[in-house]
Each structure stands twice: as C-alpha cells, then as structure tokens.
Amino acid sequence: MKIDIKNENGTAIARLSGEIDHHNARELRSELDRFIASAQPRELAIDFGGITFMDSSGIGLIMGRSKLMKECGGHLEVLNPQPYIRRVLKLAGIERIVKIR
C-alpha cells in the first residue's frame, strides 16, 4: 500500500495505490489523520485510481476521514474508484456522505 499526499490548486489530494484491507487500513487512517490534523485542509480528495482491491475497511476509512474533515470545517471527496469499488461504495450508501467523482 502506498499513499502520496500533495496540495494541488487549494485541494489536498491523497493518491492511494495497492490494496485496502484490514491489514493496512490502520496505517492509512493514521497517516491521513496526521495530515488532516497538521495541514487542516478545507478540501481533501482521496484518489482511489490505483486501488486494486478494497474490503469493508475502505468504507470505514472513508467514513472516518469524512467525519474528521467535517469536524475541521472541511469536506472529503473520493476520486477515480474502479467500477467494482464504485458499486461497493454505492451499495454502502457512501455517496450520501461524500461526493464520488
């Protein structure tokens, strides 16, 4: 699992690659939470374009970061999910919580 976070045009973009499962979700959560706490971005986009597998840990990752962003006065978006991940997110109702593009 790899994560790369950069600020682009006023939006923080976290590009993920690899798999999101219960083995590595904790590390992802910690790294994203540290970034949110230190940088206080108004907008955070998590780019799922490089994700090859995701289990329910990915849903928890999104929900928790969305809550944290709202507490900090910002919002979260999910970018470029693979078609099967987009279906999982829709079935879980994530699109009611965050914007999926």
DRENTORKOL-3810 file (N, C-alpha, C; in nm, 4 decimals):
REM DRENTORKOL-3810
@n.u->0.0838; n.v->-0.1164; n.w->0.0000; ca.u->0.0000; ca.v->0.0000; ca.w->0.0000; c.u->0.0889; c.v->0.1235; c.w->0.0000
@n.u->0.0550; n.v->0.2170; n.w->-0.0866; ca.u->0.1307; ca.v->0.3411; ca.w->-0.0973; c.u->0.0350; c.v->0.4581; c.w->-0.0900
@n.u->0.0774; n.v->0.5663; n.w->-0.0235; ca.u->-0.0020; ca.v->0.6883; ca.w->-0.0169; c.u->0.0893; c.v->0.8067; c.w->-0.0458
@n.u->0.0401; n.v->0.8983; n.w->-0.1291; ca.u->0.1136; ca.v->1.0191; ca.w->-0.1642; c.u->0.0160; c.v->1.1353; c.w->-0.1505
@n.u->0.0455; n.v->1.2302; n.w->-0.0618; ca.u->-0.0447; ca.v->1.3425; ca.w->-0.0376; c.u->0.0220; c.v->1.4712; c.w->-0.0833
@n.u->-0.0492; n.v->1.5465; n.w->-0.1688; ca.u->0.0010; ca.v->1.6738; ca.w->-0.2202; c.u->-0.1126; c.v->1.7750; c.w->-0.2238
@n.u->-0.0763; n.v->1.9015; n.w->-0.2133; ca.u->-0.1728; ca.v->2.0092; ca.w->-0.2303; c.u->-0.1701; c.v->2.0527; c.w->-0.3758
@n.u->-0.2871; n.v->2.0541; n.w->-0.4394; ca.u->-0.2989; ca.v->2.0949; ca.w->-0.5787; c.u->-0.4167; c.v->2.1902; c.w->-0.5915
@n.u->-0.3881; n.v->2.3138; n.w->-0.6303; ca.u->-0.4923; ca.v->2.4148; ca.w->-0.6512; c.u->-0.5837; c.v->2.4298; c.w->-0.5301
@n.u->-0.5257; n.v->2.4320; n.w->-0.4105; ca.u->-0.6038; ca.v->2.4529; ca.w->-0.2898; c.u->-0.6728; c.v->2.3298; c.w->-0.2340
@n.u->-0.6563; n.v->2.2163; n.w->-0.2986; ca.u->-0.7157; ca.v->2.0911; ca.w->-0.2514; c.u->-0.6044; c.v->1.9923; c.w->-0.2204
@n.u->-0.6140; n.v->1.9270; n.w->-0.1061; ca.u->-0.5191; ca.v->1.8212; ca.w->-0.0738; c.u->-0.5670; c.v->1.6938; c.w->-0.1432
@n.u->-0.4770; n.v->1.6296; n.w->-0.2152; ca.u->-0.5109; ca.v->1.5065; ca.w->-0.2857; c.u->-0.4224; c.v->1.3937; c.w->-0.2333
@n.u->-0.4875; n.v->1.2902; n.w->-0.1816; ca.u->-0.4173; ca.v->1.1715; ca.w->-0.1331; c.u->-0.4355; c.v->1.0617; c.w->-0.2363
@n.u->-0.3276; n.v->1.0291; n.w->-0.3054; ca.u->-0.3324; ca.v->0.9231; ca.w->-0.4061; c.u->-0.2919; c.v->0.7919; c.w->-0.3413
@n.u->-0.3830; n.v->0.6959; n.w->-0.3492; ca.u->-0.3591; ca.v->0.5647; ca.w->-0.2902; c.u->-0.3301; c.v->0.4644; c.w->-0.4008
@n.u->-0.2479; n.v->0.3665; n.w->-0.3694; ca.u->-0.2263; ca.v->0.2571; ca.w->-0.4646; c.u->-0.2055; c.v->0.1285; c.w->-0.3855
@n.u->-0.2460; n.v->0.0191; n.w->-0.4460; ca.u->-0.2358; ca.v->-0.1114; ca.w->-0.3813; c.u->-0.3706; c.v->-0.1596; c.w->-0.3324
@n.u->-0.3698; n.v->-0.2257; n.w->-0.2184; ca.u->-0.4922; ca.v->-0.2843; ca.w->-0.1630; c.u->-0.5274; c.v->-0.2182; c.w->-0.0300
@n.u->-0.6574; n.v->-0.2043; n.w->-0.0065; ca.u->-0.7055; ca.v->-0.1569; ca.w->0.1233; c.u->-0.7777; c.v->-0.2737; c.w->0.1888
@n.u->-0.7169; n.v->-0.3252; n.w->0.2953; ca.u->-0.7786; ca.v->-0.4330; ca.w->0.3717; c.u->-0.7501; c.v->-0.4093; c.w->0.5194
@n.u->-0.7963; n.v->-0.5000; n.w->0.6031; ca.u->-0.7803; ca.v->-0.4783; ca.w->0.7464; c.u->-0.6340; c.v->-0.4777; c.w->0.7905
@n.u->-0.5441; n.v->-0.5304; n.w->0.7081; ca.u->-0.4020; ca.v->-0.5328; ca.w->0.7426; c.u->-0.3368; c.v->-0.3954; c.w->0.7316
@n.u->-0.3766; n.v->-0.3171; n.w->0.6315; ca.u->-0.3094; ca.v->-0.1884; ca.w->0.6111; c.u->-0.3988; c.v->-0.0661; c.w->0.6326
@n.u->-0.5266; n.v->-0.0852; n.w->0.6600; ca.u->-0.6173; ca.v->0.0288; ca.w->0.6782; c.u->-0.5760; c.v->0.1140; c.w->0.7980
@n.u->-0.5273; n.v->0.0534; n.w->0.9038; ca.u->-0.4864; ca.v->0.1292; ca.w->1.0235; c.u->-0.3754; c.v->0.2287; c.w->0.9895
@n.u->-0.2771; n.v->0.1833; n.w->0.9125; ca.u->-0.1668; ca.v->0.2713; ca.w->0.8731; c.u->-0.2179; c.v->0.3870; c.w->0.7867
@n.u->-0.3066; n.v->0.3567; n.w->0.6927; ca.u->-0.3653; ca.v->0.4617; ca.w->0.6083; c.u->-0.4413; c.v->0.5635; c.w->0.6927
@n.u->-0.5238; n.v->0.5137; n.w->0.7844; ca.u->-0.6007; ca.v->0.6035; ca.w->0.8721; c.u->-0.5072; c.v->0.6948; c.w->0.9499
@n.u->-0.4033; n.v->0.6376; n.w->1.0072; ca.u->-0.3090; ca.v->0.7163; ca.w->1.0874; c.u->-0.2415; c.v->0.8242; c.w->1.0044
@n.u->-0.1955; n.v->0.7876; n.w->0.8865; ca.u->-0.1256; ca.v->0.8849; ca.w->0.8017; c.u->-0.2202; c.v->0.9960; c.w->0.7560
@n.u->-0.3414; n.v->0.9598; n.w->0.7142; ca.u->-0.4377; ca.v->1.0620; ca.w->0.6730; c.u->-0.4785; c.v->1.1503; c.w->0.7903
@n.u->-0.5001; n.v->1.0915; n.w->0.9063; ca.u->-0.5395; ca.v->1.1693; ca.w->1.0240; c.u->-0.4294; c.v->1.2671; c.w->1.0651
@n.u->-0.3046; n.v->1.2228; n.w->1.0605; ca.u->-0.1931; ca.v->1.3130; ca.w->1.0921; c.u->-0.1893; c.v->1.4299; c.w->0.9948
@n.u->-0.2089; n.v->1.4004; n.w->0.8663; ca.u->-0.2075; ca.v->1.5062; ca.w->0.7657; c.u->-0.3217; c.v->1.6047; c.w->0.7905
@n.u->-0.4417; n.v->1.5538; n.w->0.8136; ca.u->-0.5576; ca.v->1.6405; ca.w->0.8363; c.u->-0.5348; c.v->1.7286; c.w->0.9597
@n.u->-0.4844; n.v->1.6696; n.w->1.0667; ca.u->-0.4613; ca.v->1.7452; ca.w->1.1904; c.u->-0.3555; c.v->1.8541; c.w->1.1717
@n.u->-0.2511; n.v->1.8256; n.w->1.0957; ca.u->-0.1432; ca.v->1.9232; ca.w->1.0807; c.u->-0.1713; c.v->2.0270; c.w->0.9720
@n.u->-0.2263; n.v->1.9854; n.w->0.8591; ca.u->-0.2466; ca.v->2.0767; ca.w->0.7462; c.u->-0.3816; c.v->2.1480; c.w->0.7491
@n.u->-0.4799; n.v->2.0882; n.w->0.8177; ca.u->-0.6157; ca.v->2.1461; ca.w->0.8257; c.u->-0.6689; c.v->2.1867; c.w->0.6867
@n.u->-0.6684; n.v->2.0942; n.w->0.5898; ca.u->-0.7170; ca.v->2.1307; ca.w->0.4556; c.u->-0.8675; c.v->2.1544; c.w->0.4564
@n.u->-0.9139; n.v->2.2455; n.w->0.3743; ca.u->-1.0582; ca.v->2.2687; ca.w->0.3594; c.u->-1.1196; c.v->2.1601; c.w->0.2722
@n.u->-1.0416; n.v->2.1100; n.w->0.1790; ca.u->-1.0875; ca.v->2.0047; ca.w->0.0886; c.u->-0.9824; c.v->1.8950; c.w->0.0842
@n.u->-1.0290; n.v->1.7716; n.w->0.0962; ca.u->-0.9409; ca.v->1.6555; ca.w->0.0823; c.u->-1.0061; c.v->1.5600; c.w->-0.0165
@n.u->-0.9305; n.v->1.5250; n.w->-0.1192; ca.u->-0.9770; ca.v->1.4270; ca.w->-0.2175; c.u->-0.8886; c.v->1.3032; c.w->-0.2037
@n.u->-0.9517; n.v->1.1875; n.w->-0.1894; ca.u->-0.8771; ca.v->1.0618; ca.w->-0.1844; c.u->-0.8944; c.v->0.9948; c.w->-0.3205
@n.u->-0.7836; n.v->0.9804; n.w->-0.3909; ca.u->-0.7845; ca.v->0.9230; ca.w->-0.5254; c.u->-0.7664; c.v->0.7717; c.w->-0.5156
@n.u->-0.8713; n.v->0.6992; n.w->-0.5515; ca.u->-0.8722; ca.v->0.5531; ca.w->-0.5461; c.u->-0.8318; c.v->0.4899; c.w->-0.6795
@n.u->-0.7819; n.v->0.5694; n.w->-0.7745; ca.u->-0.7483; ca.v->0.5175; ca.w->-0.9071; c.u->-0.6476; c.v->0.4040; c.w->-0.9058
@n.u->-0.5590; n.v->0.4013; n.w->-0.8081; ca.u->-0.4571; ca.v->0.2978; ca.w->-0.8012; c.u->-0.4908; c.v->0.1828; c.w->-0.7079
@n.u->-0.6130; n.v->0.1783; n.w->-0.6581; ca.u->-0.6542; ca.v->0.0717; ca.w->-0.5669; c.u->-0.6960; c.v->-0.0505; c.w->-0.6480
@n.u->-0.6337; n.v->-0.1633; n.w->-0.6183; ca.u->-0.6639; ca.v->-0.2867; ca.w->-0.6910; c.u->-0.7589; c.v->-0.3786; c.w->-0.6152
@n.u->-0.7729; n.v->-0.3570; n.w->-0.4836; ca.u->-0.8638; ca.v->-0.4367; ca.w->-0.4019; c.u->-0.9044; c.v->-0.3532; c.w->-0.2819
@n.u->-1.0313; n.v->-0.3667; n.w->-0.2413; ca.u->-1.0793; ca.v->-0.2974; ca.w->-0.1226; c.u->-1.1853; c.v->-0.3821; c.w->-0.0555
@n.u->-1.1734; n.v->-0.4011; n.w->0.0766; ca.u->-1.2783; ca.v->-0.4672; ca.w->0.1520; c.u->-1.3501; c.v->-0.3614; c.w->0.2363
@n.u->-1.4267; n.v->-0.4030; n.w->0.3340; ca.u->-1.5053; ca.v->-0.3082; ca.w->0.4127; c.u->-1.4189; c.v->-0.2090; c.w->0.4901
@n.u->-1.2917; n.v->-0.2388; n.w->0.5062; ca.u->-1.2007; ca.v->-0.1447; ca.w->0.5724; c.u->-1.1922; c.v->-0.0134; c.w->0.4959
@n.u->-1.2061; n.v->-0.0204; n.w->0.3647; ca.u->-1.2038; ca.v->0.1010; ca.w->0.2829; c.u->-1.3245; c.v->0.1893; c.w->0.3093
@n.u->-1.4382; n.v->0.1272; n.w->0.3338; ca.u->-1.5591; ca.v->0.2037; ca.w->0.3661; c.u->-1.5395; c.v->0.2751; c.w->0.5001
@n.u->-1.4852; n.v->0.2036; n.w->0.5970; ca.u->-1.4569; ca.v->0.2649; ca.w->0.7267; c.u->-1.3557; c.v->0.3779; c.w->0.7151
@n.u->-1.2558; n.v->0.3587; n.w->0.6299; ca.u->-1.1557; ca.v->0.4619; ca.w->0.6063; c.u->-1.2220; c.v->0.5905; c.w->0.5563
@n.u->-1.3103; n.v->0.5772; n.w->0.4588; ca.u->-1.3787; ca.v->0.6935; ca.w->0.4016; c.u->-1.4694; c.v->0.7589; c.w->0.5057
@n.u->-1.5494; n.v->0.6795; n.w->0.5746; ca.u->-1.6433; ca.v->0.7344; ca.w->0.6719; c.u->-1.5709; c.v->0.8106; c.w->0.7836
@n.u->-1.4642; n.v->0.7538; n.w->0.8359; ca.u->-1.3899; ca.v->0.8184; ca.w->0.9440; c.u->-1.3223; c.v->0.9472; c.w->0.9012
@n.u->-1.2618; n.v->0.9476; n.w->0.7796; ca.u->-1.1960; ca.v->1.0686; ca.w->0.7317; c.u->-1.2986; c.v->1.1757; c.w->0.6981
@n.u->-1.4169; n.v->1.1354; n.w->0.6496; ca.u->-1.5234; ca.v->1.2329; ca.w->0.6225; c.u->-1.5671; c.v->1.3010; c.w->0.7522
@n.u->-1.5840; n.v->1.2225; n.w->0.8564; ca.u->-1.6236; ca.v->1.2783; ca.w->0.9864; c.u->-1.5176; c.v->1.3748; c.w->1.0382
@n.u->-1.3904; n.v->1.3346; n.w->1.0295; ca.u->-1.2815; ca.v->1.4194; ca.w->1.0769; c.u->-1.2750; c.v->1.5498; c.w->0.9966
@n.u->-1.2915; n.v->1.5397; n.w->0.8650; ca.u->-1.2886; ca.v->1.6603; ca.w->0.7818; c.u->-1.4028; c.v->1.7547; c.w->0.8194
@n.u->-1.5207; n.v->1.7020; n.w->0.8428; ca.u->-1.6341; ca.v->1.7862; ca.w->0.8831; c.u->-1.6059; c.v->1.8535; c.w->1.0170
@n.u->-1.5464; n.v->1.7807; n.w->1.1110; ca.u->-1.5115; ca.v->1.8384; ca.w->1.2411; c.u->-1.4113; c.v->1.9525; c.w->1.2271
@n.u->-1.3291; n.v->1.9477; n.w->1.1229; ca.u->-1.2289; ca.v->2.0516; ca.w->1.0978; c.u->-1.2814; c.v->2.1601; c.w->1.0047
@n.u->-1.4087; n.v->2.1532; n.w->0.9674; ca.u->-1.4684; ca.v->2.2545; ca.w->0.8804; c.u->-1.4451; c.v->2.2327; c.w->0.7324
@n.u->-1.4058; n.v->2.1125; n.w->0.6942; ca.u->-1.3799; ca.v->2.0832; ca.w->0.5539; c.u->-1.4702; c.v->1.9727; c.w->0.5017
@n.u->-1.4370; n.v->1.9227; n.w->0.3831; ca.u->-1.5126; ca.v->1.8104; ca.w->0.3281; c.u->-1.4202; c.v->1.7175; c.w->0.2494
@n.u->-1.4720; n.v->1.5981; n.w->0.2258; ca.u->-1.3968; ca.v->1.4908; ca.w->0.1614; c.u->-1.4650; c.v->1.4509; c.w->0.0313
@n.u->-1.3841; n.v->1.4167; n.w->-0.0690; ca.u->-1.4322; ca.v->1.3595; ca.w->-0.1950; c.u->-1.3532; c.v->1.2326; c.w->-0.2234
@n.u->-1.4162; n.v->1.1422; n.w->-0.2977; ca.u->-1.3494; ca.v->1.0202; ca.w->-0.3450; c.u->-1.3370; c.v->1.0319; c.w->-0.4961
@n.u->-1.2163; n.v->1.0123; n.w->-0.5467; ca.u->-1.1907; ca.v->1.0247; ca.w->-0.6899; c.u->-1.1541; c.v->0.8906; c.w->-0.7516
@n.u->-1.1944; n.v->0.8717; n.w->-0.8753; ca.u->-1.1487; ca.v->0.7632; ca.w->-0.9629; c.u->-1.1596; c.v->0.6204; c.w->-0.9097
@n.u->-1.2669; n.v->0.5848; n.w->-0.8385; ca.u->-1.2745; ca.v->0.4448; ca.w->-0.7941; c.u->-1.2970; c.v->0.3520; c.w->-0.9139
@n.u->-1.2363; n.v->0.2343; n.w->-0.9081; ca.u->-1.2605; ca.v->0.1333; ca.w->-1.0108; c.u->-1.4103; c.v->0.1004; c.w->-1.0112
@n.u->-1.4660; n.v->0.0512; n.w->-1.1228; ca.u->-1.6102; ca.v->0.0243; ca.w->-1.1291; c.u->-1.6623; c.v->-0.0646; c.w->-1.0156
@n.u->-1.5897; n.v->-0.1695; n.w->-0.9794; ca.u->-1.6409; ca.v->-0.2562; ca.w->-0.8731; c.u->-1.6358; c.v->-0.1853; c.w->-0.7377
@n.u->-1.5362; n.v->-0.0991; n.w->-0.7167; ca.u->-1.5289; ca.v->-0.0230; ca.w->-0.5919; c.u->-1.6405; c.v->0.0798; c.w->-0.5869
@n.u->-1.6699; n.v->0.1433; n.w->-0.6985; ca.u->-1.7811; ca.v->0.2396; ca.w->-0.7053; c.u->-1.9123; c.v->0.1705; c.w->-0.6673
@n.u->-1.9339; n.v->0.0481; n.w->-0.7159; ca.u->-2.0561; ca.v->-0.0263; ca.w->-0.6822; c.u->-2.0632; c.v->-0.0559; c.w->-0.5331
@n.u->-1.9509; n.v->-0.0980; n.w->-0.4753; ca.u->-1.9462; ca.v->-0.1250; ca.w->-0.3315; c.u->-1.9785; c.v->0.0021; c.w->-0.2532
@n.u->-1.9208; n.v->0.1150; n.w->-0.2949; ca.u->-1.9459; ca.v->0.2415; ca.w->-0.2257; c.u->-2.0922; c.v->0.2831; c.w->-0.2373
@n.u->-2.1516; n.v->0.2624; n.w->-0.3546; ca.u->-2.2935; ca.v->0.2958; ca.w->-0.3719; c.u->-2.3820; c.v->0.2055; c.w->-0.2860
@n.u->-2.3525; n.v->0.0768; n.w->-0.2839; ca.u->-2.4311; ca.v->-0.0159; ca.w->-0.2025; c.u->-2.4213; c.v->0.0180; c.w->-0.0542
@n.u->-2.3056; n.v->0.0679; n.w->-0.0121; ca.u->-2.2853; ca.v->0.1049; ca.w->0.1278; c.u->-2.3446; c.v->0.2422; c.w->0.1607
@n.u->-2.3909; n.v->0.3149; n.w->0.0582; ca.u->-2.4502; ca.v->0.4464; ca.w->0.0809; c.u->-2.3487; c.v->0.5577; c.w->0.1009
@n.u->-2.2251; n.v->0.5339; n.w->0.0638; ca.u->-2.1194; ca.v->0.6333; ca.w->0.0825; c.u->-2.1469; c.v->0.7599; c.w->0.0012
@n.u->-2.2124; n.v->0.7457; n.w->-0.1124; ca.u->-2.2385; ca.v->0.8646; ca.w->-0.1950; c.u->-2.3318; c.v->0.9637; c.w->-0.1257
@n.u->-2.4005; n.v->0.9215; n.w->-0.0211; ca.u->-2.4830; ca.v->1.0154; ca.w->0.0576; c.u->-2.3977; c.v->1.0937; c.w->0.1554
@n.u->-2.2764; n.v->1.0454; n.w->0.1813; ca.u->-2.1875; ca.v->1.1083; ca.w->0.2792; c.u->-2.0799; c.v->1.1935; c.w->0.2093
@n.u->-2.0216; n.v->1.1408; n.w->0.1026; ca.u->-1.9161; ca.v->1.2119; ca.w->0.0296; c.u->-1.9457; c.v->1.2097; c.w->-0.1196
@n.u->-1.8897; n.v->1.3064; n.w->-0.1889; ca.u->-1.9034; ca.v->1.3113; ca.w->-0.3338; c.u->-1.8052; c.v->1.2124; c.w->-0.3963
@n.u->-1.8540; n.v->1.1366; n.w->-0.4943; ca.u->-1.7705; ca.v->1.0410; ca.w->-0.5665; c.u->-1.7582; c.v->1.0897; c.w->-0.7105
@n.u->-1.6335; n.v->1.1141; n.w->-0.7534; ca.u->-1.6119; ca.v->1.1598; ca.w->-0.8909; c.u->-1.5139; c.v->1.0668; c.w->-0.9613
END
